[in-house]
Structures are given as structure tokens and as C-alpha cells.
Amino acid sequence: MPASSSAALLALTLLMGTTASAETPAPTWNAGVRQLELAAEPTGNEPEVHISPGVSTTLAFDAELLRDREGKAMVGLEKRESFVLVDAGQATLRLLPSDALKSGERLRLMVRFKDGAAPSFAAFTLVVHPVRAERLLEVHRAPRTAASYQREATEAKAEAQRCQEELERERAEREGPGGLTGLIAAGQLDNVGVATRRLTEAVAKSPGNTLVTLEVYSYRAAGRVVVTLVMENPQGAQPWSAVGAMLTDRTGMELKVLPVWQRGFVETDRTRQHIVVEAVATREEAQGPFTLKLWEAGAGRTVTLSGISFP
């Protein structure tokens, strides 16, 4: 059987398995603007802010930051040497962590305000995640404006609508038939079928990847795209299992990724293992190239592949 036919059959098998099992997708990461209000009196509960190596996080304050005699903002940051950039503006703070920070680390950040009004400072706990970083936080010391509340309400309404649509889609897939009939009933297979593309030589592999990438294929069906990977663990490394995945384009737009499928742990005996990443995306949304990031629980070892495209 030709390689393209085998790949198409594999894609059909993967899509049928997804439809039949009807797994609940992992919650999407809220990449929008986060609103944060500071209490006038310290509460003892420092807000957590998620950061990731290589991803910029910006805090925008509604008051000027206090500066020293040399004009530098007075920013207290634990393990400051582990950040590529700490850029404090008049009322903003941009952080760019380096790869020296490990998943799960917790660092304290504190800034002081120029006018001395209550609260005179703000403290945060930075939590390191392998890939999920909060891009922008608007920190309010004074009462928030009506426009700020309105923007937050609009974002919440859109998110609720998206969740409702996702719930209805999952319910329809769970209650529908399996096999090819299920794919057709779910609208995931049209008269074009499943297109396949081999990406093994085309993708760029990050030097810090946990696993060795042996083969990469991408697939496109109606409303779905899939990336399949054949991976192996370096000799002597701990077993590895993906708990999450992210597909982002050059602008930072993220596709809706379903739970990662993996037959079992990638063991240390160089046994090959298949990992499958599926996302809900129209043809317009899935215009590449994309960067695929996979991560495990706990230690947070990651795999990053760039140059992912779909047929």
C-alpha cells in the first residue's frame, strides 16, 4: 500500500477513535487580558501570575512606579538573574524569563508606587509553567472604570458562548454513531476526505527537546487537523508522557487542541511511541506555519517543533 494511503488510513483511524471515545477536551488557556484589583490593605494573599521561559509577560499599572535616585524603578524580583529582560516603564513592567527557570518554580515580585497612596506597593507570586504564560495583566489600584468592566464582561460572554458550543458539539459526538458514519455525522469527513503531509524533514526541532523526533505527519479533515509524531526517549532518560499540547501561529493565535493521545509512556529502551495531537480548526484558521509544544506533568520537560503546516 502506498505511503500516502497508509497515512490517510491512519488519520481516519485516529479521527474515528476520537469520535468514538468522545473525550472531554482540556480547558483552553485564557490568553486575553487579565484584570486584577489590589486591596487598599494587605490581605496576605499574593496574586499568582503564570510565566514561561521565552514568553513575555507584561503588567500594566494604573499608577506610576517608584524610582530611585538614578531613575530606575524599584522592582524586587527573586532570581532576577534568571530573566532575559526586566523592563520597567513609567507604569508598566515587562518580564521575559530565561530557560534557567524550571516548571513549578515560584518567585516573588514586588513593585512600589510613586504617589504613596494606599496600597503603596503590590506583591505577586510568579509561577513558572513550561509553555502557558499570561501575556498581559492590567493591575488596578484605584476603582476600575466602567469601560474596564464592560470589556471584561464582553470577554466573559464570548468565553461562555464558546464553552456552550463546545459542550453541544461534544454531546453530539458522544451520542452519535461510531466509525466512518460517526465522522460523517459529526461533519468531520466531507467529499474531500483526509489530506496528508509528511513533515519529518521540514520541521525544526528545539535543541532542548526531551524526546528524539523520528517521524512527523500532519493531516486535515473537515474542521479538524492532526499532527502525529513518532518519538523515542534518549537512553537513560526517565519515562515521558504528554499531559498537554499547544499549537500557535506566528501571531500567537492558538488553535483549540483536544486531549493528547498517547498509547503509553515513552520508555527508556528506545521503543518507538506514537503521540497524536488533534485540534479543532477550519481551513482558514489552520494556515501555518505553527509551533507545536508538548509538555509533561511535574518536572515539565518539553518538546518544541516549529514549521508545522497542514495540507
C-alpha angles and dihedrals in degrees: 000000000000117000092243091054091048091050092049091050090050090052091050090049092051093048092047090051091052093049094046096048094042094200117193109251120242114259114268120245113252101234094174129103114296117215117213128183122201120217117234090232123045112260098188091239110108114202115247119233120191117223133178134200111265094011122107120232119191127196114199116197129197091222134054118264121243115253134199127237091278091055096252118139113250100241122165109204126170114228091008089169088068092066123088090204136016105177117178117190129182092287104354138078123199120194126192112183122207129225088262089083115086129214113273096023115140120209131182122234125188132177131181128216125233102225096054094227118143122312092034093186142022126217127195138180112229112210117198117223124180094241112345111096131164105238102196134015123183107208115202123198096165121053110291121253124249089246090057092053091045092053091049091049091050092051091047091050092051091049092049090051091050091050091050092051091047091050092051091048092050092047091052092050093047093050095042130088124277134237122032090332089059092051091051093044090051091050093243097120123052133166090284092064122196121331120207135203130183111223103169095114096031101059124085116227122213113241089230096057116139095213135046111245112219104167136010127189131172129203137191128200132160106308094345139086127190135195117197122194132192106206141172134194121243113252111277097014122129119261112274134209127176117236097176145012138196132198114195133171128219092277093053094254109151127214120224102260121200122215112300115251119218127162093219144316119320096244131207098247092083091254109160117244132192120226119188126198117189127185137186107238141142120229089259093051094048098060105131174226098112134178116228119207125185126185140182131221123263110009090031100224108178144202120210125188123176129193095051111162134170129225 
